[in-house]
Amino acid sequence: MKYLTVLLVLAVAFWLWRSNRKADKVPPPKPSSAKAPGTPQPMLRCAACGLHLPQSDALTGRQGSYCSAAHLKQLEGG
């Protein structure tokens, strides 16, 4: 009887392992963004604090690029 129990536990473990492997083979959906992740972007330096950040995240003002609206307001007023 104990061999039957061990065999049953092994069979269930094998079945779970196989079902998880099948789920891993499903390809993930492709991102819909135009740029692929990992594509290099130009880095800009904040005119107020010197922080380097991607161009897409920077705020552009008359005197340069900024990392936040507070820094933009601090140096350019308004």
PDB file of N, H, CA, C and O in Angstrom:
ATOM      1  N   MET A   1       0.820  -1.196   0.000  1.00  0.00           N
ATOM      2  CA  MET A   1       0.000   0.000   0.000  1.00  0.00           C
ATOM      3  C   MET A   1       0.866   1.262   0.000  1.00  0.00           C
ATOM      4  O   MET A   1       0.528   2.244  -0.660  1.00  0.00           O
ATOM      5  N   LYS A   2       1.977   1.240   0.735  1.00  0.00           N
ATOM      6  H   LYS A   2       2.252   0.442   1.272  1.00  0.00           H
ATOM      7  CA  LYS A   2       2.796   2.446   0.783  1.00  0.00           C
ATOM      8  C   LYS A   2       3.481   2.687  -0.557  1.00  0.00           C
ATOM      9  O   LYS A   2       3.740   3.840  -0.900  1.00  0.00           O
ATOM     10  N   TYR A   3       3.783   1.647  -1.324  1.00  0.00           N
ATOM     11  H   TYR A   3       3.572   0.710  -1.045  1.00  0.00           H
ATOM     12  CA  TYR A   3       4.371   1.829  -2.648  1.00  0.00           C
ATOM     13  C   TYR A   3       3.365   2.477  -3.606  1.00  0.00           C
ATOM     14  O   TYR A   3       3.733   3.288  -4.456  1.00  0.00           O
ATOM     15  N   LEU A   4       2.118   2.113  -3.457  1.00  0.00           N
ATOM     16  H   LEU A   4       1.819   1.454  -2.766  1.00  0.00           H
ATOM     17  CA  LEU A   4       1.069   2.701  -4.281  1.00  0.00           C
ATOM     18  C   LEU A   4       0.929   4.196  -3.974  1.00  0.00           C
ATOM     19  O   LEU A   4       0.724   4.994  -4.889  1.00  0.00           O
ATOM     20  N   THR A   5       1.036   4.582  -2.706  1.00  0.00           N
ATOM     21  H   THR A   5       1.202   3.934  -1.963  1.00  0.00           H
ATOM     22  CA  THR A   5       0.950   5.985  -2.304  1.00  0.00           C
ATOM     23  C   THR A   5       2.141   6.775  -2.860  1.00  0.00           C
ATOM     24  O   THR A   5       1.969   7.886  -3.361  1.00  0.00           O
ATOM     25  N   VAL A   6       3.322   6.213  -2.771  1.00  0.00           N
ATOM     26  H   VAL A   6       3.462   5.310  -2.364  1.00  0.00           H
ATOM     27  CA  VAL A   6       4.512   6.869  -3.310  1.00  0.00           C
ATOM     28  C   VAL A   6       4.393   7.024  -4.816  1.00  0.00           C
ATOM     29  O   VAL A   6       4.740   8.073  -5.358  1.00  0.00           O
ATOM     30  N   LEU A   7       3.912   6.007  -5.490  1.00  0.00           N
ATOM     31  H   LEU A   7       3.630   5.154  -5.050  1.00  0.00           H
ATOM     32  CA  LEU A   7       3.730   6.058  -6.935  1.00  0.00           C
ATOM     33  C   LEU A   7       2.699   7.115  -7.313  1.00  0.00           C
ATOM     34  O   LEU A   7       2.877   7.826  -8.302  1.00  0.00           O
ATOM     35  N   LEU A   8       1.640   7.222  -6.550  1.00  0.00           N
ATOM     36  H   LEU A   8       1.495   6.644  -5.747  1.00  0.00           H
ATOM     37  CA  LEU A   8       0.608   8.226  -6.794  1.00  0.00           C
ATOM     38  C   LEU A   8       1.165   9.641  -6.596  1.00  0.00           C
ATOM     39  O   LEU A   8       0.881  10.527  -7.403  1.00  0.00           O
ATOM     40  N   VAL A   9       1.939   9.864  -5.557  1.00  0.00           N
ATOM     41  H   VAL A   9       2.170   9.145  -4.902  1.00  0.00           H
ATOM     42  CA  VAL A   9       2.547  11.179  -5.308  1.00  0.00           C
ATOM     43  C   VAL A   9       3.504  11.538  -6.434  1.00  0.00           C
ATOM     44  O   VAL A   9       3.507  12.680  -6.893  1.00  0.00           O
ATOM     45  N   LEU A  10       4.310  10.598  -6.886  1.00  0.00           N
ATOM     46  H   LEU A  10       4.308   9.670  -6.513  1.00  0.00           H
ATOM     47  CA  LEU A  10       5.233  10.848  -7.996  1.00  0.00           C
ATOM     48  C   LEU A  10       4.480  11.158  -9.292  1.00  0.00           C
ATOM     49  O   LEU A  10       4.893  12.035 -10.051  1.00  0.00           O
ATOM     50  N   ALA A  11       3.390  10.452  -9.548  1.00  0.00           N
ATOM     51  H   ALA A  11       3.054   9.740  -8.931  1.00  0.00           H
ATOM     52  CA  ALA A  11       2.603  10.695 -10.751  1.00  0.00           C
ATOM     53  C   ALA A  11       1.995  12.092 -10.730  1.00  0.00           C
ATOM     54  O   ALA A  11       1.998  12.773 -11.756  1.00  0.00           O
ATOM     55  N   VAL A  12       1.478  12.533  -9.599  1.00  0.00           N
ATOM     56  H   VAL A  12       1.475  11.980  -8.765  1.00  0.00           H
ATOM     57  CA  VAL A  12       0.896  13.878  -9.483  1.00  0.00           C
ATOM     58  C   VAL A  12       1.990  14.935  -9.641  1.00  0.00           C
ATOM     59  O   VAL A  12       1.771  15.946 -10.308  1.00  0.00           O
ATOM     60  N   ALA A  13       3.147  14.724  -9.049  1.00  0.00           N
ATOM     61  H   ALA A  13       3.325  13.902  -8.507  1.00  0.00           H
ATOM     62  CA  ALA A  13       4.250  15.678  -9.172  1.00  0.00           C
ATOM     63  C   ALA A  13       4.702  15.778 -10.629  1.00  0.00           C
ATOM     64  O   ALA A  13       4.954  16.876 -11.125  1.00  0.00           O
ATOM     65  N   PHE A  14       4.807  14.636 -11.316  1.00  0.00           N
ATOM     66  H   PHE A  14       4.603  13.744 -10.913  1.00  0.00           H
ATOM     67  CA  PHE A  14       5.194  14.639 -12.724  1.00  0.00           C
ATOM     68  C   PHE A  14       4.155  15.359 -13.574  1.00  0.00           C
ATOM     69  O   PHE A  14       4.507  16.113 -14.482  1.00  0.00           O
ATOM     70  N   TRP A  15       2.895  15.135 -13.289  1.00  0.00           N
ATOM     71  H   TRP A  15       2.609  14.522 -12.551  1.00  0.00           H
ATOM     72  CA  TRP A  15       1.820  15.793 -14.045  1.00  0.00           C
ATOM     73  C   TRP A  15       1.860  17.310 -13.844  1.00  0.00           C
ATOM     74  O   TRP A  15       1.694  18.057 -14.808  1.00  0.00           O
ATOM     75  N   LEU A  16       2.077  17.776 -12.617  1.00  0.00           N
ATOM     76  H   LEU A  16       2.212  17.169 -11.834  1.00  0.00           H
ATOM     77  CA  LEU A  16       2.177  19.211 -12.345  1.00  0.00           C
ATOM     78  C   LEU A  16       3.385  19.821 -13.046  1.00  0.00           C
ATOM     79  O   LEU A  16       3.295  20.914 -13.605  1.00  0.00           O
ATOM     80  N   TRP A  17       4.506  19.121 -13.018  1.00  0.00           N
ATOM     81  H   TRP A  17       4.579  18.233 -12.564  1.00  0.00           H
ATOM     82  CA  TRP A  17       5.714  19.607 -13.676  1.00  0.00           C
ATOM     83  C   TRP A  17       5.503  19.743 -15.171  1.00  0.00           C
ATOM     84  O   TRP A  17       5.924  20.735 -15.765  1.00  0.00           O
ATOM     85  N   ARG A  18       4.850  18.753 -15.796  1.00  0.00           N
ATOM     86  H   ARG A  18       4.508  17.947 -15.312  1.00  0.00           H
ATOM     87  CA  ARG A  18       4.595  18.802 -17.238  1.00  0.00           C
ATOM     88  C   ARG A  18       3.612  19.911 -17.599  1.00  0.00           C
ATOM     89  O   ARG A  18       3.785  20.576 -18.621  1.00  0.00           O
ATOM     90  N   SER A  19       2.591  20.120 -16.785  1.00  0.00           N
ATOM     91  H   SER A  19       2.450  19.580 -15.956  1.00  0.00           H
ATOM     92  CA  SER A  19       1.615  21.158 -17.102  1.00  0.00           C
ATOM     93  C   SER A  19       2.235  22.551 -16.973  1.00  0.00           C
ATOM     94  O   SER A  19       1.869  23.450 -17.729  1.00  0.00           O
ATOM     95  N   ASN A  20       3.154  22.749 -16.046  1.00  0.00           N
ATOM     96  H   ASN A  20       3.452  22.019 -15.432  1.00  0.00           H
ATOM     97  CA  ASN A  20       3.847  24.040 -15.918  1.00  0.00           C
ATOM     98  C   ASN A  20       4.792  24.273 -17.080  1.00  0.00           C
ATOM     99  O   ASN A  20       4.957  25.412 -17.518  1.00  0.00           O
ATOM    100  N   ARG A  21       5.413  23.229 -17.587  1.00  0.00           N
ATOM    101  H   ARG A  21       5.279  22.304 -17.231  1.00  0.00           H
ATOM    102  CA  ARG A  21       6.310  23.377 -18.740  1.00  0.00           C
ATOM    103  C   ARG A  21       5.521  23.778 -19.978  1.00  0.00           C
ATOM    104  O   ARG A  21       6.003  24.581 -20.776  1.00  0.00           O
ATOM    105  N   LYS A  22       4.334  23.245 -20.153  1.00  0.00           N
ATOM    106  H   LYS A  22       3.943  22.593 -19.504  1.00  0.00           H
ATOM    107  CA  LYS A  22       3.517  23.593 -21.308  1.00  0.00           C
ATOM    108  C   LYS A  22       3.081  25.052 -21.232  1.00  0.00           C
ATOM    109  O   LYS A  22       3.002  25.725 -22.260  1.00  0.00           O
ATOM    110  N   ALA A  23       2.801  25.544 -20.039  1.00  0.00           N
ATOM    111  H   ALA A  23       2.865  24.997 -19.204  1.00  0.00           H
ATOM    112  CA  ALA A  23       2.384  26.944 -19.869  1.00  0.00           C
ATOM    113  C   ALA A  23       3.545  27.888 -20.169  1.00  0.00           C
ATOM    114  O   ALA A  23       3.328  29.001 -20.647  1.00  0.00           O
ATOM    115  N   ASP A  24       4.782  27.455 -19.891  1.00  0.00           N
ATOM    116  H   ASP A  24       4.959  26.551 -19.503  1.00  0.00           H
ATOM    117  CA  ASP A  24       5.952  28.298 -20.161  1.00  0.00           C
ATOM    118  C   ASP A  24       6.237  28.437 -21.645  1.00  0.00           C
ATOM    119  O   ASP A  24       6.872  29.409 -22.053  1.00  0.00           O
ATOM    120  N   LYS A  25       5.791  27.503 -22.457  1.00  0.00           N
ATOM    121  H   LYS A  25       5.275  26.713 -22.125  1.00  0.00           H
ATOM    122  CA  LYS A  25       6.075  27.536 -23.886  1.00  0.00           C
ATOM    123  C   LYS A  25       5.204  28.523 -24.641  1.00  0.00           C
ATOM    124  O   LYS A  25       5.494  28.824 -25.799  1.00  0.00           O
ATOM    125  N   VAL A  26       4.147  29.037 -24.027  1.00  0.00           N
ATOM    126  H   VAL A  26       3.912  28.793 -23.086  1.00  0.00           H
ATOM    127  CA  VAL A  26       3.284  30.011 -24.688  1.00  0.00           C
ATOM    128  C   VAL A  26       4.051  31.321 -24.802  1.00  0.00           C
ATOM    129  O   VAL A  26       4.486  31.855 -23.781  1.00  0.00           O
ATOM    130  N   PRO A  27       4.233  31.862 -26.013  1.00  0.00           N
ATOM    131  CA  PRO A  27       5.003  33.099 -26.151  1.00  0.00           C
ATOM    132  C   PRO A  27       4.248  34.288 -25.554  1.00  0.00           C
ATOM    133  O   PRO A  27       3.028  34.378 -25.690  1.00  0.00           O
ATOM    134  N   PRO A  28       4.960  35.193 -24.898  1.00  0.00           N
ATOM    135  CA  PRO A  28       4.310  36.366 -24.321  1.00  0.00           C
ATOM    136  C   PRO A  28       3.841  37.304 -25.437  1.00  0.00           C
ATOM    137  O   PRO A  28       4.422  37.309 -26.522  1.00  0.00           O
ATOM    138  N   PRO A  29       2.804  38.092 -25.183  1.00  0.00           N
ATOM    139  CA  PRO A  29       2.338  39.027 -26.212  1.00  0.00           C
ATOM    140  C   PRO A  29       3.391  40.091 -26.485  1.00  0.00           C
ATOM    141  O   PRO A  29       4.112  40.513 -25.581  1.00  0.00           O
ATOM    142  N   LYS A  30       3.470  40.521 -27.739  1.00  0.00           N
ATOM    143  H   LYS A  30       2.884  40.178 -28.473  1.00  0.00           H
ATOM    144  CA  LYS A  30       4.458  41.526 -28.122  1.00  0.00           C
ATOM    145  C   LYS A  30       3.982  42.902 -27.686  1.00  0.00           C
ATOM    146  O   LYS A  30       2.793  43.202 -27.784  1.00  0.00           O
ATOM    147  N   PRO A  31       4.895  43.744 -27.206  1.00  0.00           N
ATOM    148  CA  PRO A  31       4.494  45.088 -26.803  1.00  0.00           C
ATOM    149  C   PRO A  31       4.041  45.895 -28.018  1.00  0.00           C
ATOM    150  O   PRO A  31       4.559  45.725 -29.122  1.00  0.00           O
ATOM    151  N   SER A  32       3.073  46.770 -27.795  1.00  0.00           N
ATOM    152  H   SER A  32       2.653  46.908 -26.898  1.00  0.00           H
ATOM    153  CA  SER A  32       2.518  47.542 -28.894  1.00  0.00           C
ATOM    154  C   SER A  32       3.227  48.876 -29.100  1.00  0.00           C
ATOM    155  O   SER A  32       2.878  49.626 -30.011  1.00  0.00           O
ATOM    156  N   SER A  33       4.205  49.174 -28.278  1.00  0.00           N
ATOM    157  H   SER A  33       4.489  48.564 -27.538  1.00  0.00           H
ATOM    158  CA  SER A  33       4.906  50.447 -28.420  1.00  0.00           C
ATOM    159  C   SER A  33       5.762  50.450 -29.683  1.00  0.00           C
ATOM    160  O   SER A  33       6.190  49.397 -30.154  1.00  0.00           O
ATOM    161  N   ALA A  34       6.004  51.625 -30.219  1.00  0.00           N
ATOM    162  H   ALA A  34       5.657  52.481 -29.836  1.00  0.00           H
ATOM    163  CA  ALA A  34       6.767  51.758 -31.455  1.00  0.00           C
ATOM    164  C   ALA A  34       8.238  51.394 -31.229  1.00  0.00           C
ATOM    165  O   ALA A  34       8.852  50.733 -32.067  1.00  0.00           O
ATOM    166  N   LYS A  35       8.800  51.826 -30.095  1.00  0.00           N
ATOM    167  H   LYS A  35       8.302  52.363 -29.415  1.00  0.00           H
ATOM    168  CA  LYS A  35      10.186  51.508 -29.791  1.00  0.00           C
ATOM    169  C   LYS A  35      10.254  50.194 -29.024  1.00  0.00           C
ATOM    170  O   LYS A  35       9.452  49.944 -28.124  1.00  0.00           O
ATOM    171  N   ALA A  36      11.197  49.379 -29.382  1.00  0.00           N
ATOM    172  H   ALA A  36      11.848  49.582 -30.113  1.00  0.00           H
ATOM    173  CA  ALA A  36      11.398  48.128 -28.669  1.00  0.00           C
ATOM    174  C   ALA A  36      12.052  48.426 -27.317  1.00  0.00           C
ATOM    175  O   ALA A  36      12.869  49.341 -27.217  1.00  0.00           O
ATOM    176  N   PRO A  37      11.704  47.669 -26.286  1.00  0.00           N
ATOM    177  CA  PRO A  37      12.357  47.906 -25.006  1.00  0.00           C
ATOM    178  C   PRO A  37      13.851  47.615 -25.119  1.00  0.00           C
ATOM    179  O   PRO A  37      14.270  46.679 -25.800  1.00  0.00           O
ATOM    180  N   GLY A  38      14.613  48.408 -24.460  1.00  0.00           N
ATOM    181  H   GLY A  38      14.273  49.168 -23.907  1.00  0.00           H
ATOM    182  CA  GLY A  38      16.059  48.241 -24.515  1.00  0.00           C
ATOM    183  C   GLY A  38      16.714  49.062 -25.603  1.00  0.00           C
ATOM    184  O   GLY A  38      17.937  49.031 -25.743  1.00  0.00           O
ATOM    185  N   THR A  39      15.920  49.808 -26.389  1.00  0.00           N
ATOM    186  H   THR A  39      14.927  49.834 -26.275  1.00  0.00           H
ATOM    187  CA  THR A  39      16.486  50.663 -27.421  1.00  0.00           C
ATOM    188  C   THR A  39      17.159  51.853 -26.747  1.00  0.00           C
ATOM    189  O   THR A  39      16.529  52.525 -25.930  1.00  0.00           O
ATOM    190  N   PRO A  40      18.404  52.130 -27.062  1.00  0.00           N
ATOM    191  CA  PRO A  40      19.101  53.256 -26.419  1.00  0.00           C
ATOM    192  C   PRO A  40      18.424  54.585 -26.736  1.00  0.00           C
ATOM    193  O   PRO A  40      17.958  54.806 -27.854  1.00  0.00           O
ATOM    194  N   GLN A  41      18.375  55.455 -25.752  1.00  0.00           N
ATOM    195  H   GLN A  41      18.753  55.275 -24.843  1.00  0.00           H
ATOM    196  CA  GLN A  41      17.816  56.794 -25.913  1.00  0.00           C
ATOM    197  C   GLN A  41      18.885  57.811 -25.543  1.00  0.00           C
ATOM    198  O   GLN A  41      19.749  57.534 -24.711  1.00  0.00           O
ATOM    199  N   PRO A  42      18.829  58.993 -26.163  1.00  0.00           N
ATOM    200  CA  PRO A  42      19.770  60.044 -25.760  1.00  0.00           C
ATOM    201  C   PRO A  42      19.520  60.450 -24.308  1.00  0.00           C
ATOM    202  O   PRO A  42      18.372  60.564 -23.877  1.00  0.00           O
ATOM    203  N   MET A  43      20.590  60.664 -23.568  1.00  0.00           N
ATOM    204  H   MET A  43      21.522  60.572 -23.919  1.00  0.00           H
ATOM    205  CA  MET A  43      20.483  61.085 -22.177  1.00  0.00           C
ATOM    206  C   MET A  43      20.758  62.585 -22.095  1.00  0.00           C
ATOM    207  O   MET A  43      21.679  63.093 -22.734  1.00  0.00           O
ATOM    208  N   LEU A  44      19.949  63.286 -21.301  1.00  0.00           N
ATOM    209  H   LEU A  44      19.201  62.873 -20.782  1.00  0.00           H
ATOM    210  CA  LEU A  44      20.109  64.722 -21.104  1.00  0.00           C
ATOM    211  C   LEU A  44      20.432  64.998 -19.650  1.00  0.00           C
ATOM    212  O   LEU A  44      20.100  64.206 -18.768  1.00  0.00           O
ATOM    213  N   ARG A  45      21.080  66.126 -19.405  1.00  0.00           N
ATOM    214  H   ARG A  45      21.350  66.770 -20.121  1.00  0.00           H
ATOM    215  CA  ARG A  45      21.459  66.514 -18.051  1.00  0.00           C
ATOM    216  C   ARG A  45      20.531  67.626 -17.591  1.00  0.00           C
ATOM    217  O   ARG A  45      20.314  68.597 -18.316  1.00  0.00           O
ATOM    218  N   CYS A  46      19.984  67.489 -16.390  1.00  0.00           N
ATOM    219  H   CYS A  46      20.161  66.701 -15.801  1.00  0.00           H
ATOM    220  CA  CYS A  46      19.120  68.528 -15.816  1.00  0.00           C
ATOM    221  C   CYS A  46      19.964  69.770 -15.549  1.00  0.00           C
ATOM    222  O   CYS A  46      21.036  69.679 -14.951  1.00  0.00           O
ATOM    223  N   ALA A  47      19.480  70.928 -15.994  1.00  0.00           N
ATOM    224  H   ALA A  47      18.610  71.002 -16.480  1.00  0.00           H
ATOM    225  CA  ALA A  47      20.218  72.178 -15.812  1.00  0.00           C
ATOM    226  C   ALA A  47      20.247  72.607 -14.352  1.00  0.00           C
ATOM    227  O   ALA A  47      21.109  73.398 -13.970  1.00  0.00           O
ATOM    228  N   ALA A  48      19.337  72.114 -13.528  1.00  0.00           N
ATOM    229  H   ALA A  48      18.636  71.471 -13.838  1.00  0.00           H
ATOM    230  CA  ALA A  48      19.281  72.524 -12.127  1.00  0.00           C
ATOM    231  C   ALA A  48      20.134  71.636 -11.218  1.00  0.00           C
ATOM    232  O   ALA A  48      20.929  72.145 -10.428  1.00  0.00           O
ATOM    233  N   CYS A  49      19.976  70.321 -11.323  1.00  0.00           N
ATOM    234  H   CYS A  49      19.330  69.908 -11.965  1.00  0.00           H
ATOM    235  CA  CYS A  49      20.646  69.435 -10.364  1.00  0.00           C
ATOM    236  C   CYS A  49      21.702  68.533 -10.986  1.00  0.00           C
ATOM    237  O   CYS A  49      22.460  67.889 -10.261  1.00  0.00           O
ATOM    238  N   GLY A  50      21.769  68.472 -12.309  1.00  0.00           N
ATOM    239  H   GLY A  50      21.153  68.995 -12.899  1.00  0.00           H
ATOM    240  CA  GLY A  50      22.791  67.664 -12.961  1.00  0.00           C
ATOM    241  C   GLY A  50      22.410  66.203 -13.163  1.00  0.00           C
ATOM    242  O   GLY A  50      23.231  65.415 -13.633  1.00  0.00           O
ATOM    243  N   LEU A  51      21.194  65.830 -12.822  1.00  0.00           N
ATOM    244  H   LEU A  51      20.527  66.470 -12.441  1.00  0.00           H
ATOM    245  CA  LEU A  51      20.739  64.456 -12.993  1.00  0.00           C
ATOM    246  C   LEU A  51      20.653  64.115 -14.474  1.00  0.00           C
ATOM    247  O   LEU A  51      20.160  64.920 -15.264  1.00  0.00           O
ATOM    248  N   HIS A  52      21.125  62.937 -14.859  1.00  0.00           N
ATOM    249  H   HIS A  52      21.526  62.284 -14.217  1.00  0.00           H
ATOM    250  CA  HIS A  52      21.004  62.476 -16.242  1.00  0.00           C
ATOM    251  C   HIS A  52      19.736  61.638 -16.355  1.00  0.00           C
ATOM    252  O   HIS A  52      19.484  60.762 -15.528  1.00  0.00           O
ATOM    253  N   LEU A  53      18.933  61.918 -17.397  1.00  0.00           N
ATOM    254  H   LEU A  53      19.138  62.630 -18.069  1.00  0.00           H
ATOM    255  CA  LEU A  53      17.686  61.198 -17.603  1.00  0.00           C
ATOM    256  C   LEU A  53      17.427  61.048 -19.090  1.00  0.00           C
ATOM    257  O   LEU A  53      17.973  61.806 -19.892  1.00  0.00           O
ATOM    258  N   PRO A  54      16.589  60.065 -19.478  1.00  0.00           N
ATOM    259  CA  PRO A  54      16.282  59.870 -20.894  1.00  0.00           C
ATOM    260  C   PRO A  54      15.578  61.091 -21.483  1.00  0.00           C
ATOM    261  O   PRO A  54      14.833  61.785 -20.792  1.00  0.00           O
ATOM    262  N   GLN A  55      15.820  61.340 -22.747  1.00  0.00           N
ATOM    263  H   GLN A  55      16.426  60.776 -23.309  1.00  0.00           H
ATOM    264  CA  GLN A  55      15.238  62.490 -23.425  1.00  0.00           C
ATOM    265  C   GLN A  55      13.712  62.460 -23.370  1.00  0.00           C
ATOM    266  O   GLN A  55      13.073  63.508 -23.285  1.00  0.00           O
ATOM    267  N   SER A  56      13.126  61.263 -23.417  1.00  0.00           N
ATOM    268  H   SER A  56      13.645  60.411 -23.487  1.00  0.00           H
ATOM    269  CA  SER A  56      11.668  61.158 -23.398  1.00  0.00           C
ATOM    270  C   SER A  56      11.066  61.586 -22.058  1.00  0.00           C
ATOM    271  O   SER A  56       9.890  61.946 -22.010  1.00  0.00           O
ATOM    272  N   ASP A  57      11.843  61.555 -20.963  1.00  0.00           N
ATOM    273  H   ASP A  57      12.799  61.262 -21.001  1.00  0.00           H
ATOM    274  CA  ASP A  57      11.354  61.947 -19.640  1.00  0.00           C
ATOM    275  C   ASP A  57      11.677  63.392 -19.291  1.00  0.00           C
ATOM    276  O   ASP A  57      11.149  63.911 -18.307  1.00  0.00           O
ATOM    277  N   ALA A  58      12.520  64.051 -20.059  1.00  0.00           N
ATOM    278  H   ALA A  58      12.948  63.629 -20.858  1.00  0.00           H
ATOM    279  CA  ALA A  58      12.983  65.402 -19.737  1.00  0.00           C
ATOM    280  C   ALA A  58      11.958  66.457 -20.137  1.00  0.00           C
ATOM    281  O   ALA A  58      11.219  66.295 -21.108  1.00  0.00           O
ATOM    282  N   LEU A  59      11.932  67.542 -19.364  1.00  0.00           N
ATOM    283  H   LEU A  59      12.533  67.674 -18.575  1.00  0.00           H
ATOM    284  CA  LEU A  59      11.111  68.714 -19.685  1.00  0.00           C
ATOM    285  C   LEU A  59      12.047  69.760 -20.289  1.00  0.00           C
ATOM    286  O   LEU A  59      13.088  70.070 -19.710  1.00  0.00           O
ATOM    287  N   THR A  60      11.686  70.297 -21.435  1.00  0.00           N
ATOM    288  H   THR A  60      10.840  70.046 -21.906  1.00  0.00           H
ATOM    289  CA  THR A  60      12.551  71.246 -22.126  1.00  0.00           C
ATOM    290  C   THR A  60      12.105  72.667 -21.848  1.00  0.00           C
ATOM    291  O   THR A  60      10.924  72.996 -21.962  1.00  0.00           O
ATOM    292  N   GLY A  61      13.059  73.503 -21.482  1.00  0.00           N
ATOM    293  H   GLY A  61      14.018  73.236 -21.389  1.00  0.00           H
ATOM    294  CA  GLY A  61      12.796  74.916 -21.236  1.00  0.00           C
ATOM    295  C   GLY A  61      13.685  75.777 -22.105  1.00  0.00           C
ATOM    296  O   GLY A  61      14.383  75.271 -22.984  1.00  0.00           O
ATOM    297  N   ARG A  62      13.664  77.091 -21.862  1.00  0.00           N
ATOM    298  H   ARG A  62      13.097  77.503 -21.148  1.00  0.00           H
ATOM    299  CA  ARG A  62      14.484  78.011 -22.653  1.00  0.00           C
ATOM    300  C   ARG A  62      15.970  77.843 -22.365  1.00  0.00           C
ATOM    301  O   ARG A  62      16.799  78.020 -23.258  1.00  0.00           O
ATOM    302  N   GLN A  63      16.313  77.502 -21.125  1.00  0.00           N
ATOM    303  H   GLN A  63      15.640  77.358 -20.399  1.00  0.00           H
ATOM    304  CA  GLN A  63      17.718  77.427 -20.732  1.00  0.00           C
ATOM    305  C   GLN A  63      18.259  75.999 -20.696  1.00  0.00           C
ATOM    306  O   GLN A  63      19.401  75.790 -20.287  1.00  0.00           O
ATOM    307  N   GLY A  64      17.482  75.032 -21.106  1.00  0.00           N
ATOM    308  H   GLY A  64      16.554  75.202 -21.439  1.00  0.00           H
ATOM    309  CA  GLY A  64      17.977  73.654 -21.111  1.00  0.00           C
ATOM    310  C   GLY A  64      16.887  72.655 -20.792  1.00  0.00           C
ATOM    311  O   GLY A  64      15.697  72.949 -20.908  1.00  0.00           O
ATOM    312  N   SER A  65      17.311  71.471 -20.390  1.00  0.00           N
ATOM    313  H   SER A  65      18.278  71.232 -20.297  1.00  0.00           H
ATOM    314  CA  SER A  65      16.390  70.388 -20.050  1.00  0.00           C
ATOM    315  C   SER A  65      16.354  70.220 -18.539  1.00  0.00           C
ATOM    316  O   SER A  65      17.337  70.489 -17.848  1.00  0.00           O
ATOM    317  N   TYR A  66      15.197  69.768 -18.032  1.00  0.00           N
ATOM    318  H   TYR A  66      14.399  69.549 -18.594  1.00  0.00           H
ATOM    319  CA  TYR A  66      14.998  69.634 -16.593  1.00  0.00           C
ATOM    320  C   TYR A  66      14.385  68.280 -16.269  1.00  0.00           C
ATOM    321  O   TYR A  66      13.700  67.681 -17.098  1.00  0.00           O
ATOM    322  N   CYS A  67      14.640  67.804 -15.051  1.00  0.00           N
ATOM    323  H   CYS A  67      15.197  68.290 -14.378  1.00  0.00           H
ATOM    324  CA  CYS A  67      14.132  66.506 -14.625  1.00  0.00           C
ATOM    325  C   CYS A  67      12.729  66.608 -14.029  1.00  0.00           C
ATOM    326  O   CYS A  67      12.024  65.603 -13.950  1.00  0.00           O
ATOM    327  N   SER A  68      12.313  67.801 -13.609  1.00  0.00           N
ATOM    328  H   SER A  68      12.886  68.618 -13.673  1.00  0.00           H
ATOM    329  CA  SER A  68      10.982  67.952 -13.010  1.00  0.00           C
ATOM    330  C   SER A  68      10.452  69.359 -13.274  1.00  0.00           C
ATOM    331  O   SER A  68      11.193  70.275 -13.631  1.00  0.00           O
ATOM    332  N   ALA A  69       9.149  69.493 -13.087  1.00  0.00           N
ATOM    333  H   ALA A  69       8.547  68.749 -12.797  1.00  0.00           H
ATOM    334  CA  ALA A  69       8.515  70.794 -13.269  1.00  0.00           C
ATOM    335  C   ALA A  69       9.013  71.782 -12.209  1.00  0.00           C
ATOM    336  O   ALA A  69       9.089  72.984 -12.467  1.00  0.00           O
ATOM    337  N   ALA A  70       9.349  71.280 -11.029  1.00  0.00           N
ATOM    338  H   ALA A  70       9.288  70.304 -10.819  1.00  0.00           H
ATOM    339  CA  ALA A  70       9.839  72.175  -9.963  1.00  0.00           C
ATOM    340  C   ALA A  70      11.174  72.810 -10.370  1.00  0.00           C
ATOM    341  O   ALA A  70      11.389  73.998 -10.130  1.00  0.00           O
ATOM    342  N   HIS A  71      12.052  72.043 -10.974  1.00  0.00           N
ATOM    343  H   HIS A  71      11.877  71.078 -11.169  1.00  0.00           H
ATOM    344  CA  HIS A  71      13.344  72.595 -11.411  1.00  0.00           C
ATOM    345  C   HIS A  71      13.160  73.551 -12.581  1.00  0.00           C
ATOM    346  O   HIS A  71      13.852  74.565 -12.674  1.00  0.00           O
ATOM    347  N   LEU A  72      12.244  73.235 -13.460  1.00  0.00           N
ATOM    348  H   LEU A  72      11.682  72.412 -13.384  1.00  0.00           H
ATOM    349  CA  LEU A  72      11.949  74.136 -14.569  1.00  0.00           C
ATOM    350  C   LEU A  72      11.460  75.477 -14.047  1.00  0.00           C
ATOM    351  O   LEU A  72      11.896  76.533 -14.506  1.00  0.00           O
ATOM    352  N   LYS A  73      10.552  75.422 -13.083  1.00  0.00           N
ATOM    353  H   LYS A  73      10.198  74.564 -12.710  1.00  0.00           H
ATOM    354  CA  LYS A  73       9.993  76.658 -12.494  1.00  0.00           C
ATOM    355  C   LYS A  73      11.057  77.393 -11.688  1.00  0.00           C
ATOM    356  O   LYS A  73      11.097  78.624 -11.696  1.00  0.00           O
ATOM    357  N   GLN A  74      11.912  76.661 -11.000  1.00  0.00           N
ATOM    358  H   GLN A  74      11.879  75.661 -10.993  1.00  0.00           H
ATOM    359  CA  GLN A  74      12.940  77.267 -10.158  1.00  0.00           C
ATOM    360  C   GLN A  74      13.920  78.109 -10.972  1.00  0.00           C
ATOM    361  O   GLN A  74      14.262  79.215 -10.552  1.00  0.00           O
ATOM    362  N   LEU A  75      14.369  77.630 -12.100  1.00  0.00           N
ATOM    363  H   LEU A  75      14.091  76.733 -12.441  1.00  0.00           H
ATOM    364  CA  LEU A  75      15.385  78.345 -12.867  1.00  0.00           C
ATOM    365  C   LEU A  75      14.800  79.293 -13.916  1.00  0.00           C
ATOM    366  O   LEU A  75      15.431  80.294 -14.255  1.00  0.00           O
ATOM    367  N   GLU A  76      13.638  79.003 -14.421  1.00  0.00           N
ATOM    368  H   GLU A  76      13.126  78.190 -14.145  1.00  0.00           H
ATOM    369  CA  GLU A  76      13.083  79.827 -15.475  1.00  0.00           C
ATOM    370  C   GLU A  76      11.913  80.680 -15.007  1.00  0.00           C
ATOM    371  O   GLU A  76      11.410  81.518 -15.755  1.00  0.00           O
ATOM    372  N   GLY A  77      11.484  80.466 -13.778  1.00  0.00           N
ATOM    373  H   GLY A  77      11.892  79.785 -13.171  1.00  0.00           H
ATOM    374  CA  GLY A  77      10.369  81.252 -13.241  1.00  0.00           C
ATOM    375  C   GLY A  77       9.054  80.870 -13.897  1.00  0.00           C
ATOM    376  O   GLY A  77       9.016  80.064 -14.827  1.00  0.00           O
ATOM    377  N   GLY A  78       7.978  81.461 -13.399  1.00  0.00           N
ATOM    378  H   GLY A  78       8.009  82.115 -12.643  1.00  0.00           H
ATOM    379  CA  GLY A  78       6.664  81.261 -14.008  1.00  0.00           C
ATOM    380  C   GLY A  78       6.069  80.021 -13.595  1.00  0.00           C
ATOM    381  O   GLY A  78       4.959  79.698 -14.017  1.00  0.00           O
TER     382      GLY A  78
END
